[in-house]
Amino acid sequence: MEILASIVQSLEEGDEETVSELTREALGQGLKARDILDKGLIAGMNAVGVKFREHEVFLPDVLLSAKAMNAGMKHLKPHFAKEGVPNIGKVVLGTVHGDLHDIGKNLVSIMLKGAGFDVVDLGKDIIPEAFVDAAVREEAGFLGLSALLTTTMPVMKDVVDLVKKRGLSGKLRVIVGGAPVSEDYARQIGADLYAFDAASAVDRLKAAVGR
Amino acid sequence: MMLEDLTMRQILRFSPDSVRPERAAVLALQGMSGDIEPDPRLDAYMDKALDLLGRLCEPSAVYQMVSMPEFDGVFRGSGLNEVRTPLAGIYPHAQAMALFAITLGGPVSRRIAELFEADDFVLGYVLDAAASAAADRCAEAVQEAFGGALVAAGRVPSSRRTLRYSPGYCGWHISAQRGLFDLLKPEVIGVTLGKSLLMEPLKSVSGVLVCGEPGIHEFKNAFPFCGRCSHRTCRGRR
């Protein structure tokens, strides 16, 4: 499909207008919305993710591509209206209680959406109960916790403990990240996964869902 | 340190232009440094972000001199500092010290949040980086103001060097913020401390200004925590 390859290329270039135009055109040609999503938009974001990891492009370039993806998604969403946008996993995400830093968490959210995850962003200063309640309500497979302060990191353990207490271990996996958080700390508090940055959050979660 | 210095307290208001960051500093915060040419579209976002920053930021600062015993207490905080820290070896040699806080005010942080909420995340991200660079410039401006005031008052020779150090960095535990806020009272410029020791507005910086012989600031960045540190500028500051 030439048009899907063009979508991938335009998305890699972060060309919002062309991605929007090509997505509309692809639908007009009778291509399935699901194929345009998987083989066009998500494939393009995956390619950008690889370039980012290899330091060929920078975070703002990734954000330009994510914006272009959003432009394409606007045309696809009505086609998914009944069954919802297909996704490879659902993640409830937020910055832990006491912490108001949310840029890192926002970037994780943008990149996970680009990789095909359904993301429910709770925002910042979120108490453990609100995290777990939302994850249950949304039937999410993953809970993503972000913290930028050493003083708020212990809240991550409170969330992990609550997940265990409610008998959700295994069903609801917890991924933690943020500047002061390390893989050792993640292990120490019993989190299932650790992400060094937004790109590694995508990698870890994709690996966790077998992609 | 001379006793008559201990009441020295200044509140400073800066113009947005005076803390406007260099484009290179904003790009560096986005991971682009050296000879990397950003995408022309990112240049346009940069222009927009710097324009927004100029309209929204309300930079202000407060500093207040502290005695050695006073700072001893602030530095110790809740007793959670690393066993060895650079600052522990630096401040005992200071000729003058002041606690300080700076802020860019609330509107910039609110605008950044609004941009992300509206999915205008490229501009939000660039504005966040620009605001961080501006906050750093504001901290540098207060550092220069304090150093300059000491020289102008004849309290130290112009060869002395003033540098800033902040709780939460280089093994100085963030719990020192409590003592720092108790003494400095930066609420006067709108900066408050939350239970988690987080300052609001977010684009604020606090710490201690240490003035002394240039050599007192020299240290080998070989402390155990240096290996985990992502800041590469600890010894390259002006």
Interface residues (C-beta under 8 A of the other chain):
Chain A: G14 F58 L59 P60 D61 L63 L64 A66 K67 N70 G98 D99 L100 H101 D102 I103 N106 L107 I110 L149 T150 T151 T152 A179 S182
Chain B: Q30 G31 M32 I36 P38 D39 R41 L42 Y45 I112 A113 F116 D119 F121 V122 G124 Y125 V126 D128 G168 H173 I174 S175 G194 K195 S196 L197 L198 E200 L202 R228 S230
